[in-house]
């Protein structure tokens, strides 16, 4: 509230005049004297009237004294406001204005300490201002401790005043809770009691919060709060003005510094093409030979090759408001110089022309382009894919063979990394190789593969080398990758051929071992029976002779079977085993086969189960016989103690599943992967004879049907073979 000093003075003078007139009338007016005399003579009747009049005079006198006090206080307040306004207006910046306000308020009110809190830029907290005032040096400690605090919206005296935008008075902050006064402990140590917070507001924005403390616990003085709030309102307006002035000065200084720092020639030109003002370029060859061109036309100062396009750009800029740019060249001091003109609208019917000497840039760009052409020629003549990468593994140069290999355009590769070009695993390996070269500074040789644009696998012999700058710092890598796909194919074919040769050699060895072992017994039988018949046939009965002849026949049949197996596996290995599916009654076929095998064994019981009684399917009966005969024969042979052999036929919609389970010696887990290799026999077969060809024949026969075979076996528990053959073939 601003006190109207003149109004108070006028009111006081009017009341003083009225009281003086009343006194003079009581002493000088004759009629009044007569009235007094009459009153004295009739005091009993008029005594009450005199006393009443005296009371009125006493009351008027007291009112006048009170008004005198109000007047002096108003004068003091008005003087305080005037001095505050003058002092703040002379402040140089925001914080100095706050400091002046704090000191003036404390001097006027008798408050002992004043501080300011200001919103921290880009945050929602108040921070301590450098501006403060205390009546004694000892309060410096309180200020130092307070600097460590910040206040959020609604927190503490500063935060609550910030949020409410209204003053707040606390009679005794030392007895307040920590929630009310966050600096409760510090305030208590200093001895502060009463505290008041007042916002400085301008345009509904809190610019700062002033906080004052006293050493006594005073009740709220509404009059003081109103006066200081009035000061705060004026302070807000003045501070806002100061901030605007400071921002303007800063902006002007910044712009002036920027303009002075520019090495360019700045020209102000009006729409007719006349020079209005200029700023000369620094340490540059001037396109305009002298400084006496203000007021002259473009065509008077510049050659027509520059003046005409400049005028066209001025007209275009004024018409569209868009920046116009053109380049030109001119001889300065007998040297060809290149200039860039940027023309921008700067005022109504006026433009600013920024003229920059770009000769060095132009020559540098030409040199750079020449170097790029040379680098490109070098890269494209390398007989392989070549590239350069920066320290972040981004491609900065590649050659044509690399682009052709991956069917990429140059703009699809430059600035990209391997993650943008290759699958994640391959990209990660490339990046890891780059990082190793960058970290060690050592060249790296290795072989790697990648995927060509058609998805085919391509092998490379790659060399990666670090790139150094003039300070001998590694700034990237370069690499060359030679296509060795054909070499790798030859190596692979050679390796496979050697492997095949080793396998054949091993097969020959196994075959020799097998034949020498398996043929020895039947040959011995044939030889023995033939010799006995030769020497003793004339003494033997026909039955005994027939028995030895049957032994010879059985041995020959066994040898024939062995040779058939060898021939069969030989055909299979050579890819000449034929597949001829024909209609087969599957149930009847399996039943007949079980009956044939059951006749040859008395220790074993073969139990055949099928879901159907009759089923006609197309299968190769000969290959199917090889499959089932070998599996059932093995179940019998490797169950020397006898037992039950289960043979189940399960029919699905489009496949037949044959399950053969025995209770024999089983197959070790470690040998089951080699089970279907030719001539392989498990290590636990002991003296049980065999060629190691049966399961190999089974596997080949199943493969020709497009089926699969699975084995589940445990030593001394038994073995289960499951053969699945599709029926849609």
HELIX and SHEET records of a PDB file:
HELIX    1   1 UNK A    5  UNK A   28  1                                  24    
HELIX    2   2 UNK A   30  UNK A   41  1                                  12    
HELIX    3   3 UNK A   43  UNK A   89  1                                  47    
HELIX    4   4 UNK A   94  UNK A  109  1                                  16    
HELIX    5   5 UNK A  137  UNK A  139  5                                   3    
HELIX    6   6 UNK A  140  UNK A  146  1                                   7    
HELIX    7   7 UNK A  156  UNK A  164  1                                   9    
HELIX    8   8 UNK A  173  UNK A  175  5                                   3    
HELIX    9   9 UNK A  184  UNK A  190  1                                   7    
HELIX   10  10 UNK A  222  UNK A  261  1                                  40    
HELIX   11  11 UNK A  298  UNK A  301  1                                   4    
HELIX   12  12 UNK A  304  UNK A  320  1                                  17    
HELIX   13  13 UNK A  359  UNK A  380  1                                  22    
HELIX   14  14 UNK A  400  UNK A  406  1                                   7    
HELIX   15  15 UNK A  410  UNK A  413  1                                   4    
HELIX   16  16 UNK A  418  UNK A  420  5                                   3    
HELIX   17  17 UNK A  424  UNK A  440  1                                  17    
HELIX   18  18 UNK A  485  UNK A  536  1                                  52    
HELIX   19  19 UNK A  542  UNK A  573  1                                  32    
HELIX   20  20 UNK A  586  UNK A  599  1                                  14    
HELIX   21  21 UNK A  621  UNK A  637  1                                  17    
HELIX   22  22 UNK A  669  UNK A  674  5                                   6    
HELIX   23  23 UNK A  694  UNK A  704  1                                  11    
SHEET    1   A 6 UNK A 150  UNK A 152  0                                        
SHEET    2   A 6 UNK A 125  UNK A 134 -1                                        
SHEET    3   A 6 UNK A 113  UNK A 119 -1                                        
SHEET    4   A 6 UNK A 205  UNK A 213 -1                                        
SHEET    5   A 6 UNK A 195  UNK A 202 -1                                        
SHEET    6   A 6 UNK A 168  UNK A 170 -1                                        
SHEET    1   B 5 UNK A 275  UNK A 279  0                                        
SHEET    2   B 5 UNK A 265  UNK A 270 -1                                        
SHEET    3   B 5 UNK A 350  UNK A 357 -1                                        
SHEET    4   B 5 UNK A 335  UNK A 347 -1                                        
SHEET    5   B 5 UNK A 324  UNK A 332 -1                                        
SHEET    1   C 5 UNK A 395  UNK A 398  0                                        
SHEET    2   C 5 UNK A 385  UNK A 390 -1                                        
SHEET    3   C 5 UNK A 474  UNK A 483 -1                                        
SHEET    4   C 5 UNK A 457  UNK A 468 -1                                        
SHEET    5   C 5 UNK A 444  UNK A 451 -1                                        
SHEET    1   D 2 UNK A 582  UNK A 585  0                                        
SHEET    2   D 2 UNK A 616  UNK A 619 -1                                        
SHEET    1   E 5 UNK A 604  UNK A 610  0                                        
SHEET    2   E 5 UNK A 643  UNK A 651  1                                        
SHEET    3   E 5 UNK A 655  UNK A 661 -1                                        
SHEET    4   E 5 UNK A 718  UNK A 726 -1                                        
SHEET    5   E 5 UNK A 708  UNK A 714 -1                                        
END                                                                             
